[in-house]
Amino acid sequence: MSLFLVGYMGSGKTSVGRRLANRLEVEFVDMDVLIEEYAQATVEDIFSKSGEDTFRMLENHILDKLIFGESKVIATGGGSACHSGNMDKMLSSGYTVYLELPPAKLARRIHQSNKKNPGKRPLVKGLEGNALFDFVMTHLNERKEYYEMADMTINADRVNSSILDEIKERYYDWEEGL
């Protein structure tokens, strides 16, 4: 059974996922990377050329494929849990961890990411300052009910070895309880 990391963009799903997969000695998968490989286009291009609905359809397809097979740590996209019954699929086929951060911290991380890699996050393209914070605040409030369905919630601000060990222990306990 796989371990799914859910949370808003900028919460650290990819960086935590890599560290956690290493600790669990399983494969790490970033859903956005798989979507880009499958579509042979960047997330930004998919959004701009085909729209969010097409991206969500691809996301759903990739998740359906990932549910089966070897155990792995999967970093989902920020909206993955909120569409097409995906959170229910993840809950019924693996262990889910919500990486939680307050809106101000998310907005700061997203702003930094946008400076380094403009266009990587199409939903917030061109947003800065208060406009970015307001978007994150509103959007996070819409998505939070899905994220909070996760088996475990952690403060993603300071993910250290002890937190990774706690996730690992709870994941193994969950697996044994199946």
N, C-alpha and C positions, 0 to 999 in steps of 0.2 A: 504494500500500500504506500502511496506517495504522500509527501508532505507538501501542502500548498501554502505559499505565502501570499496573503492578500493585504491590501491597504492602498491608500491614495498614492498618486504619483509623487515621487520624491521621498517616500517613506523608507527606502533602503532595501526593498525586496531583492534586488539583484545582488547587492553587496552582502547582505545577510545570508542570502541563499547560497552563494558560493562558499562562504565560511561554514555554513551548516551542512552542506553536502559533503564537504571535506571531512567534517567531524563524524558524520554518519557513514562515510565511505560509500556514498551512492552518487549517481550522476546528477549534475545540476543542469536544469533547463530553464531558459528565459523565454517565455511564451512570445514576446514581441520579436525576438530574434527568429524563432521558428516561423512566425507569420511572415516576416520579411523574406525568409528563404523560400517558403512555399509560394508566396505571391511574386517573388522575384522583383520586389519593390520595397522601398522604405515605408515605415508607418506614415510618415509625412506625405509621401506620394499617394499611398492608398487613400488617405483622408482627402487630399486635395483633388485627386482624379476620379475617385469612385465613391467617396463619402463615408461617413461614419457607419452607416448601415452595412456597407460591404465589409468594412473592417470588423464589425461585430460578428458578421457571419463567418468570416475567416477565423476569428478568435474562437468561436463556438466549435468550429470544425477541428481546430488544433487541440482544444481542450478534450474533445471527445476521443481523439487519438491518444492523448497523453494518459488518460484514465487507465488504459490497459497497459500491460507490460510490466517491466521491472520497476521496483521502487526507485523513486527519485525525489529530489527537492525541486519544486516548480515555482518560479517567480511569475506570478500572473500579472497581467496588465492592471492598471489602476481601476478600470471599469469592468474587468472580467467577471467579478463576483456579482455584478449588478444587472446582468443581462442574460436572457435566454435560459433562466433557471440554472445558471452555472454554479451558483453557490450551493444549491441543493445537490448538484452533481458532485461537487468537491467534497461536501460533507458526507455523502454516502459512499464515496470511493477512496477517501484518504483522510488525513489529519490536516486541519486548517489552523493557521496562525495569523492573527491580525497584527500587523506592525502599525501601532498607533502613534500619531504625533499631532500636536495642536496646529491649527491653521496657520498661525504666524510662522512657525518653524517650517512647515511645508512650503509656504510661499517663499521663504528665504532660500530653501534648498532648490526649489524650482527656478527661481531667479538666477541663482548661481549656475545651474545646469543649462539654462537658456543662453547665458553669456558664453559658455564653453561650446555649446552645440545647438545653435539656433535651429528651430524647426523640428527638433527631436520630439517635442511635446505639442502636437498640433492643436489640442484643445485650448492651450494657453498662449498660442503664438501671438506675439505683439502686445501681450498684457504685461504691465509693470506696475510697481508701487501699489497704491490703493486698489486699482482695478484688478490686479492680480490677487491681492489678498481677498477682496470681495468675492471674486470668482471662486477661489479655493474654499472660502467659508461656506458659500451657498452650495457648491458642488459636493463638498464633504458632508454637509448636513443631509443632502439627498442620498448619498451612498452609505452613510454610517450604519444604517439599519442592516444592510447586507454584511458589512465588515464585522459587525458585532455578533453575528451568528457563528463566528469562528469558534473552534474548540478551545482556543487559547488566545488571549490578548496580551501583548507585551508593549512596554514603552520603548519605541524604537530610537529614542534619543541617545541612549548609551548601551548599545548591544555589545557586551563584553563576554569573556569566556564563561562566566558563571551563568549568564542568561542563555548562551548557546547550550550549555550543559543542562539547564532546566528544560529547554525545549526538547532536547534529545531524550531526556529522562521521561518526560510526559508523552512524547511520541512513542517510545518503547512500551510504556505502560498501556497506552491506548492500543497498540498493536497486539499486546498480550491479551487484552480484554476482548478481542474479536472472537 
